[in-house]
């Protein structure tokens, strides 16, 4: 509708100033020598013509009023348009609306007849000029962005579309302009943010790539290059699942896609798959040049400051070596288990052999030693000899008892004399009695008792030595 109104503006701006054609003056110039009847007929004809002229004048006046209303309505629409509207002729501004004034910062007086070169950014002037003349030749020019410099020196971005029109009967370009500075700034900020993200992930110690909300790759770090064999320059900006080609040889969803579009059939391909909130962790084995490659993959969503999803990021780590080590450890553990089983069998056999030896030892003592001691007792020994014999029998009995065996196992550092004194202490003998039996000084017995407590870890403890020794029975 605005376009139609501007065509009217161009074609009708001089319509109201047109003068009516005065036919009455031509009648007065006719031949005065005509007959009265002819003059009368002609007079009546002139009267009718005058009436018709009057009627036409009234119609013209009424049309002018309608046209004035239309022009006022058109002006109201143009001045309140949300788009900047201009008419350019000979590369100069011939018409501007209020939105153009607001965007440029110039007053209407400063803008009229101003050359477009004075406002368009120098780097974009030739493109603006070329497209302007294309429109005048009737060629179709698609909407395109360009820069201007406003009155205050600010660079702004605008988007222009236009058509050919007439102004004062001469060719001109009618332009519709949208201020896209904020959009361009936002796009630049997004690109800057994406570049910063790319720079950050490039130095991370794992292979990482990221995609935006449209599924296009916005980051592809150097380790991803090494892992995939594809350089960042060949992958940044690619979409349509192209990032799957280096790993699967075809376009197909990867873990990064399963966050927003779960697929149970693909999830089953992973040997390990775990999802926690907006993060997925998984493991999978793929083949590269016929060689198995184990990968640990983690992927999560990315959000902006308003918690809107702006993309996703995925890290891929080659854990083939770790898996190989795990398999080796598993194999070694299996062998170790078998070795432990064999060792337990050997220990059990050793224990059985020891028990067998002990039994033979006890049997030999009982059969080969004790009967002769009994015969010796009946041989008429003196009192002292009988005492020694009793001690021999007691010690042999103790040797055969579990006490000395346990003592020897737990306290292998004890001397024979200490074992002998420990056995007498266990039997309840006093220091004096032990000294008399062994024909040793009492102080020597006390020293041996202190050594026993120290070797048995009883120093600075209240535990009785005899009570401790009784625990070995």
Protein Blocks (a to p, Z undefined) as FASTA:
>chain_A
ZZmmmmmmmmmmmmmmpccddfklmmmmmcfkbcfklmmmmmmmmmmmmmmmmmmmmmmm
mmmmmmmmmmmmmmmmmmmpcbdcdddeehiafbdcfklmmmnopafklmgopafklmmc
fklmmmmmmmmmmmmnopacdddddddddfkopacddddddddddeehiacdddddddfk
lmmmmmmmmmmmmmmmmmmmmmpcbdcddddfkopafbdcfklmmmnopafklmgopaeh
llmmmmnopacddfklmmmmgcfklmmmpmbdcdehjaccddddddeehiacdddddddd
dddfkopafbdcdddddfklmmmmmmmmmmmmmmmmmmmmmmmmmmmmmmmmmmmmmmmm
mmmmmmmmmmmmmmmmmnopafklmmmmmmmmmmmmmmmpmklmmmmmmmmmbcfklmmm
mmmmmnopafklmmmmnopafklmmmmmmmmmmmnopghiabdfklmmmmmZZ
